[in-house]
Amino acid sequence: MHTLSQLKSGELAGIEHLALSDNLTSFPLEILSLADSLEILDLSNNQLTSLPEELAQLKKLKIIFASNNHFETLPEVLGQCANLEMVGFKSNLINQVSANALPPKLRWLILTDNRIEVLPDALGERPRLQKLALAGNRLTQLPSTLAQSTNLELVRISANRLTQCPNQLLSLPKLAWIAFAGNPFSQSDISIVPVPVISSSSFTLQEVLGQGASGVISKAAWNNDQTTFPDEIAVKVFKGEVTSDGYPEDELQVCLKVGNHPNLVQSLAQVNEKGYLALIMNLIPSHYRNLGLPPCFKSCTRDTFPQSFTLSIEKIAKIIVQMEVVFEHLHENQVCHGDLYAHNTLFDDEANIIFGDFGAATMYHMLTEEQQAQIKQIERRALDHFIDDLLSICAPSEGHLSLRLSAEINKRL
């Protein structure tokens, strides 16, 4: 994080990535002095309501973040930024999005947790669009022009007011990750066998084990002797009312619907108190670790891996077999995970996996048979990417085996 004084003193001359969070109420024009170098501008967590027309002078600007501000309109000057690819205005007060605000090279648009009711048709006229995050708005429909978004790979439209399944998305050739729970068209009245409801006073949270868009997972200890549940547990405490993937309540219901499976994190109980929603789960053994890392700015929708990380073809094959079984289990229960990635997968030295993070998961039994088949096909693409990503980290000496395994998998599809 940088400071306004550093910017004004000229200390930041030549930097490519600027991050300012200083309760700003207006755009510091000194930022324009960085026009020859600045590629990433992060103005999140301020009190901004507008951006100046001069922003277009930042000719090298590729990424702008302005989450947690007070914008009511997506600034139209963004559309004048010739090289801008990534726009993130999460958790503002935005209710107006003009076609003029969409830059021509738009690849990644994040407008989660705003007040948007209508999106312009021009959104489907941005041919490079790959990632679209719109959860937690007031949308009643999506532009029909999104049927033209042939490069769109990830969509988040949960927690809106969509009354019909957006069919213009379901036939997109590259769409692989979709989340749409918490809309009128996806409401469910089926009876799900619940897990026991317990009090948050039953346990004490200990060290944080991890966190994602929807909540924080911690190790926990029971406050009294237990006979019902395992001694070692983990607790996921959900964040707020809406996350980048949708409503916490929907995630909880999906976790219960998929039930138990040896390769899934097992749900044991829930807490459902005012202002406190949590899921109690089996504690995953400490020797499990993350299989991958989340996408980066460059990869956009594809997983990344630590440098020099490789796996033997034998372990890759074992992981793939397990994930294919998980995939079939989910879709037999008419659940789309929506976030099928290596970074949501834990593995051990024997290549046993545990798959988790259901924040983007959606039940889809309420859709037509054709729509259900399309949803499964969409997630099959995610599984294909998962497989491709694993094959990319195959030990170099086994490259020929990687090609053979890839050919065998393709025959099965």
DACORCOR-V625001 format. One record per backbone hydrogen bond with DSSP energy under -0.5 kcal/mol. CO is the residue of the C=O (numbers start at 1). NH is the residue of the N-H. If there is no record, write none. Layout:
CO,NH  CO,NH
//
This chain:
2,21  3,7  4,8  5,9  6,10  6,11  6,12  7,10  10,13  12,15  16,39  16,40  18,42  19,2  24,47  27,29  28,31  29,32  30,33  31,34  32,35  34,37  34,38  35,60  39,62  39,63  40,18  41,43  41,65  42,20  45,23  48,70  49,72  52,55  53,56  54,57  55,58  57,59  58,61  62,85  62,86  63,41  64,88  65,43  67,45  68,46  71,93  72,95  72,96  73,75  75,78  76,79  77,80  78,81  80,82  81,84  85,107  85,108  86,64  87,110  88,66  90,68  94,115  95,117  96,74  98,101  99,102  101,103  103,106  107,130  107,131  108,87  109,111  109,133  110,89  112,91  113,92  116,138  117,140  120,123  121,124  122,125  123,126  125,127  126,129  130,153  130,154  131,109  132,134  132,156  133,111  135,113  136,114  139,161  140,163  143,146  144,147  145,148  146,149  148,150  149,152  153,176  153,177  154,132  155,179  156,134  158,136  159,137  162,185  165,167  166,169  166,170  167,171  169,172  177,155  179,157  181,159  183,186  184,187  190,192  196,198  196,270  199,202  200,203  202,223  202,224  204,221  207,219  210,217  214,239  215,212  216,218  216,237  217,209  217,210  218,235  219,206  220,233  221,204  231,233  232,283  233,220  234,281  235,218  235,237  236,238  236,279  237,216  246,243  247,250  247,251  248,252  249,253  250,254  251,255  252,256  253,257  254,258  255,259  261,264  263,355  266,282  268,196  269,280  270,198  271,278  273,276  276,273  277,238  278,271  279,236  280,268  280,269  281,234  282,284  285,288  289,347  293,304  296,300  299,301  299,302  304,293  306,309  311,395  312,316  313,317  314,318  315,319  316,320  317,321  318,322  319,323  320,324  321,325  322,326  323,327  324,328  325,329  326,330  327,331  328,332  329,333  330,335  331,334  334,364  335,337  336,362  339,341  341,344  342,291  342,292  342,345  344,356  345,291  346,354  347,289  348,351  352,348  354,346  355,265  358,361  362,336  364,367  368,372  369,373  370,374  371,375  372,376  373,377  374,378  375,379  376,380  377,381  378,382  379,383  380,384  381,385  382,386  383,387  384,388  385,389  386,390  387,391  388,392  390,393  391,394  393,311  395,398  396,399  398,401  398,402  399,403  400,404  401,405  402,406  403,407  404,408  405,409  406,410  407,411  408,412  409,412  409,413
//
